[in-house]
Amino acid sequence: MKIMGAMGLDVKTVRAGHANMFLSPLFAEAFACVTGARVELFNTDGSLGAARGAGLGAGVYRKASEAFAGLSAVKTVEPNPALVPAYTEAYRRWEEALRKVGI
């Protein structure tokens, strides 16, 4: 998200599979609050989403609606303005801890 922001992109919505870390309501809420983006979770996982996206980029599909046909949103998470400061501070501390250990 930081790289996209540095490129001038303003991400308003993130679409992901309702799988892995996004199965956690806490993670989904924290992600939405820290990024400021609406999170739409679909009935798929990351590997299938990546494969469909790669197919779209490679020209296997003509348009996104074709590539992602058959998927349906199962959950939407909006950033909670009341929680944004706490999640942002927690994220800042996490980044700081990573820098201290050289990551």
Backbone as a ProteinNet text record, in pm:
[ID]
protein_1_A
[PRIMARY]
MKIMGAMGLDVKTVRAGHANMFLSPLFAEAFACVTGARVELFNTDGSLGAARGAGLGAGVYRKASEAFAGLSAVKTVEPNPALVPAYTEAYRRWEEALRKVGI
[TERTIARY]
82.4	0	87.8	199.2	287.7	350.2	385.8	445.2	343.1	221	116.9	91.1	91.2	73.3	185.8	309.4	424.4	416	342.5	323.7	206.7	141.5	30	-105.7	-110.5	-237.5	-309.4	-436.3	-517.9	-611.8	-575.8	-653.1	-775.3	-892	-1017.6	-1078.5	-1055.9	-1113.3	-1008.5	-1000.9	-915.1	-1007.3	-989.9	-1068.3	-975.4	-1019.3	-936	-1024	-959.5	-1031.7	-1062.4	-1176.5	-1213	-1141.5	-1011.1	-924.9	-803	-726.6	-602.2	-622.7	-541.9	-550.8	-682.4	-745	-872.1	-987.9	-962.8	-1064.4	-1078	-975.7	-977.2	-1047	-1158.3	-1224	-1130.7	-1044.8	-950.1	-852.4	-796.9	-703	-772.1	-889.9	-962.1	-992.4	-1033.7	-1063.6	-936.5	-828.4	-701.5	-652.1	-660.4	-616.6	-695.3	-826.8	-912.2	-878.4	-859.7	-831.9	-695.7	-594.4	-458.7	-446.1	-509.2	-497	-598.3	-707.5	-814	-898.8	-880.8	-953	-1067.1	-1173.1	-1282.7	-1229.2	-1260.5	-1214.4	-1335.2	-1332.6	-1437.8	-1379.6	-1439.9	-1391	-1481.6	-1419	-1491.7	-1473.4	-1560.9	-1561.8	-1452	-1327.8	-1212.5	-1092.3	-977.4	-855.1	-752.7	-642.1	-541.7	-483.7	-462.5	-400.9	-493.3	-620.7	-714.7	-731.7	-734	-742.9	-620.9	-502.7	-379.7	-378.9	-425.5	-430.4	-526.3	-642.5	-738.4	-680.8	-616.1	-554.1	-442.5	-363.3	-256.5	-316.7	-425.1	-493	-543.9	-593.7	-640.5	-522.6	-412.6	-294.6	-232.1	-241.4	-182.7	-275	-395.6	-487.7	-574.6	-569.4	-655.4	-801.6	-825.1	-958.2	-956.1	-1066.4	-1074	-1098.9	-1169.3	-1200.3	-1212.5	-1204.4	-1206.2	-1334.4	-1445.7	-1572.4	-1571.1	-1502.2	-1490	-1395.2	-1284.1	-1183.9	-1239.6	-1321.4	-1368.7	-1514.9	-1566.9	-1704	-1719	-1831.6	-1859.4	-1822.8	-1753.5	-1718.7	-1826.2	-1849.1	-1946	-1886.2	-1919.9	-1872.5	-1942	-1863.7	-1921.2	-1916.2	-1831.3	-1818.4	-1751.1	-1793.2	-1730.1	-1692.1	-1571.3	-1521.9	-1483	-1543.4	-1513.9	-1419.2	-1332.2	-1249.3	-1339.4	-1310	-1386.7	-1311	-1362	-1289.6	-1252.8	-1334.2	-1305.4	-1184.3	-1154.9	-1044.1	-917.2	-926.4	-810.8	-689.1	-700.4	-580.5	-510.5	-585.5	-524	-455.2	-520	-459.4	-337.8	-345.2	-233.3	-112.1	-135	-25.6	33.1	-50.4	-2	81.9	37.2	110.8	246.2	247.2	372.1	471.5	424.2	511.7	565	481.2	522.3	631.6	612.3	714.1	845.6	836.1	955.1	1029.7	955.2	1018.1	1087.5	1027.3	1089.6	1220.2	1218.5	1339.7	1452.9	1418	1519.8	1590.8	1518.7	1581.8	1631.5	1625.4	1682.1	1594.9	1465.4	1375.4	1311.5
-118	0	125.7	120.8	237.4	260.7	155.2	167.5	226.6	177.8	232.1	378.6	413.7	552.9	640.3	590	664.3	684.7	596.2	608.2	699.9	753.4	843.9	775.9	647.4	575.8	589.3	615.7	628.3	507.9	409.5	285.6	307	290.6	308	174.6	69.6	-61.7	-168.7	-265	-381.5	-502.6	-582.2	-704.6	-822.6	-914	-1028	-1149.6	-1264.6	-1386.1	-1390.8	-1445.2	-1465.3	-1591.7	-1578	-1690.8	-1638.9	-1732.1	-1701.6	-1594	-1489.6	-1389.1	-1312.7	-1303.3	-1232	-1311.4	-1432	-1505.3	-1446.8	-1374.6	-1312.5	-1176.9	-1160.2	-1028.4	-918.8	-952.5	-854.3	-808	-902.1	-865.3	-779.8	-821.5	-746.6	-604.6	-591.3	-459.2	-374.4	-432.7	-360	-317.4	-406.4	-376.3	-258.7	-262.6	-154.7	-22.7	-26.4	96.4	155	71.4	120.5	170.6	101.9	141.4	247.7	258.4	350.5	301.6	176.2	119.4	29	30.6	-64.6	-201.8	-306	-441.3	-525.6	-574.6	-663.1	-803.5	-895.5	-1033.3	-1122.4	-1205.4	-1290.8	-1438.6	-1518.7	-1663.1	-1731.1	-1697.5	-1755.9	-1742.8	-1787.5	-1767.9	-1692.7	-1661	-1579.1	-1642.2	-1772.4	-1836.1	-1830.5	-1854.2	-1847.2	-1703.4	-1609.6	-1469.1	-1426.2	-1468.8	-1435.2	-1498.4	-1621.7	-1689	-1616.5	-1576.9	-1504.2	-1369.1	-1300.4	-1172.3	-1187.7	-1292.5	-1317.7	-1347.7	-1422.8	-1451.8	-1325.2	-1233.7	-1104.8	-1026.9	-1020.5	-948.6	-1010.8	-1142.2	-1213.2	-1215	-1164.3	-1161	-1284.6	-1375.3	-1493.7	-1451.1	-1351.4	-1291.8	-1153.5	-1114.3	-983.5	-869.9	-898.8	-794	-854.7	-769.4	-815	-889.7	-844.6	-912.5	-1057.1	-1082.8	-1219.8	-1301.3	-1240.6	-1311	-1350.3	-1263.8	-1286.8	-1331.3	-1376.7	-1428	-1546.7	-1554.9	-1665.9	-1638.2	-1529.3	-1495.1	-1404.2	-1419.6	-1330.6	-1279.8	-1155.3	-1094.9	-1162.6	-1200.6	-1264.4	-1173.1	-1067.7	-978	-849.5	-738.2	-608.7	-547.2	-495.6	-432.5	-289.2	-195.1	-53.1	-7.4	89.4	145.8	209	182.7	238.6	361.8	482.9	604.7	609.9	551.2	553.2	466.7	367.5	275.7	306.9	393.7	424.6	469.7	562.3	605.2	490.5	404.3	293.9	194.5	159.5	65.7	128.1	256.3	323.8	326.6	353.6	353.8	213.5	113	-25.5	-63.6	-22.7	-51.4	21.2	145.7	223	152.5	104.2	33.1	-96.1	-165.8	-290.8	-261.9	-157.1	-119.7	-82.5	-10.1	30.4	-92.2	-189.2	-312	-388.1	-391	-457.7	-388.6	-256.1	-182	-210.9	-223.2	-247.8	-381.1	-478.7	-608.9	-624.6	-516.9	-516.7	-572.3	-570.7	-622.3	-505.8
0	0	0	72.2	75.3	-62	-128.8	-262.1	-358.6	-352.2	-439.8	-407.8	-280.2	-241.3	-293.6	-287.5	-337.8	-489	-556.6	-701.3	-735.4	-632.2	-655.2	-662.9	-633	-637	-503.3	-508.4	-388.1	-383.2	-304.2	-297.1	-208.3	-265.5	-192.4	-150.6	-232.3	-205.7	-229.8	-138	-153.5	-161.2	-264.4	-279.7	-255.5	-170	-133	-110.7	-105	-72.5	76.7	108.9	250.1	295.6	316	349	425.4	474.8	544.2	651	651	757.7	754.5	636.9	628.7	689.6	734.7	811.8	951.5	995.5	1127.2	1119.9	1191	1192.3	1243.7	1339.6	1394.2	1287.1	1211.8	1105.9	1000.1	956.1	852.6	899.6	1025	1080.6	1088.5	1137.9	1149.8	1011.7	915.1	778.5	721.3	736.9	686.2	754.8	885	960	926.8	914.4	887.4	743.2	649.8	509.5	469.8	544.6	507.9	393.1	355.5	241.1	286.6	210.9	229.5	186.3	261.4	228.9	189	65.8	17.3	9.1	82.2	87.3	3.4	-79.7	-173.4	-142.2	-198.1	-175.2	-258.1	-224.9	-292	-199.6	-246.6	-168.7	-252.5	-193	-259.4	-384.5	-382.5	-498.7	-620.3	-599.7	-712.3	-760.6	-668.7	-707.9	-788	-743.6	-815.1	-954.3	-963.5	-1094	-1188.1	-1137.6	-1221.6	-1263.7	-1170.1	-1202.1	-1305	-1292.2	-1389.1	-1525.8	-1527.3	-1654	-1719.5	-1638.7	-1690.9	-1749.4	-1675.5	-1722.8	-1846.9	-1859.3	-1973.9	-2095.1	-2079.4	-2192.5	-2208.4	-2112.1	-2117.3	-2104.7	-2021.4	-2004.8	-2070.1	-2128.5	-2193.8	-2095.3	-1987.2	-1890.4	-1750.9	-1649.5	-1510.8	-1477.4	-1529.1	-1498.4	-1546.8	-1655.7	-1706.9	-1618.3	-1580.5	-1499.4	-1362.9	-1306.3	-1170.6	-1164.9	-1277.5	-1282.1	-1186.4	-1123.8	-1033.5	-889	-863	-725.4	-668.1	-540.4	-475.6	-344.5	-314.5	-190.1	-72.5	26.9	145.3	267.3	259.2	373.2	328	386.5	360.6	494.7	502.1	624.7	590.6	659.8	640.9	751.9	721.8	828.6	935.7	1060.9	1171.9	1223.3	1195.4	1235.3	1383.1	1468.3	1612.1	1647.3	1565	1593.1	1515.3	1415.2	1330.4	1411.6	1507.6	1581.3	1655.1	1719.2	1794.7	1701.2	1591	1495.8	1427.5	1395.9	1331.3	1423.9	1552.6	1649.3	1665.9	1672.7	1684.9	1562.9	1444.7	1321.8	1321.4	1365.8	1373.8	1465.5	1579.4	1673.9	1612.7	1539.2	1473.7	1371.5	1290.3	1191.9	1260.1	1370.2	1444.6	1497.8	1550.8	1600.8	1487.7	1371.6	1257	1216.6	1215.1	1179.9	1278.8	1405.7	1508.9	1489.8	1435.2	1412.4	1269.1	1193.3	1058.9	949.7	970.3	867	794.3
[MASK]
+++++++++++++++++++++++++++++++++++++++++++++++++++++++++++++++++++++++++++++++++++++++++++++++++++++++

